[in-house]
């Protein structure tokens, strides 16, 4: 320890460094190895986002069906009104 005293390193300082080193090593060893476990909320968020995408696709399909039904209704109404009025053939 005499060489350390010449460099202004005292045993109390060295022992506090050792204590800090040991404490840091204990903390490092106490941490679990590997990557952290996934948050269960992340899985739920992914499931909800997938459901949103599925429902948006279903909504798009439903809107197309409604649009086609509207056009079909208009066409059938037009055909019904044109068949109700008898054509003027041969009347003079």
For each residue, the residues with C-beta under 8 A, 3 or more apart:
1: 4 5 11
2: 5 6
3: 6 7
4: 1 7 9 10 11 14
5: 1 2 8 9 10
6: 2 3
7: 3 4
8: 5
9: 4 5 13 14
10: 4 5 13 14
11: 1 4 14 15
12: 15 16
13: 9 10 16 17
14: 4 9 10 11 17 18
15: 11 12 18 19
16: 12 13 19 20
17: 13 14 20 21
18: 14 15 21 22
19: 15 16 22 23
20: 16 17 23 24
21: 17 18 24 25
22: 18 19 25 26
23: 19 20 26 27
24: 20 21 27 28
25: 21 22 28 29
26: 22 23 29 30
27: 23 24 30 31
28: 24 25 31
29: 25 26
30: 26 27
31: 27 28
32: 36
33:
34:
35:
36: 32
37:
38: 42 43
39: 42 43
40: 43 44
41: 44 45
42: 38 39 45 46
43: 38 39 40 46 47
44: 40 41 47 48
45: 41 42 48 49
46: 42 43 49 50
47: 43 44 50 51
48: 44 45 51 52
49: 45 46 52 53
50: 46 47 53 54
51: 47 48 54 55
52: 48 49 55 56
53: 49 50 56 57
54: 50 51 57 58
55: 51 52 58 59
56: 52 53 59 60
57: 53 54 60 61
58: 54 55 61 62
59: 55 56 62 63
60: 56 57 63 64
61: 57 58 64 65
62: 58 59 65 66
63: 59 60 66 67
64: 60 61 67 68
65: 61 62 68 69
66: 62 63 69 70
67: 63 64 70 71
68: 64 65 71 72
69: 65 66 72 73
70: 66 67 73 74
71: 67 68 74 75
72: 68 69 75 76
73: 69 70 76 77
74: 70 71 77 78
75: 71 72 78 79
76: 72 73 79 80
77: 73 74 80 81
78: 74 75 81 82
79: 75 76 82 83
80: 76 77 83 84
81: 77 78 84 85
82: 78 79 85
83: 79 80
84: 80 81
85: 81 82
86:
87:
88: 91
89:
90:
91: 88
92:
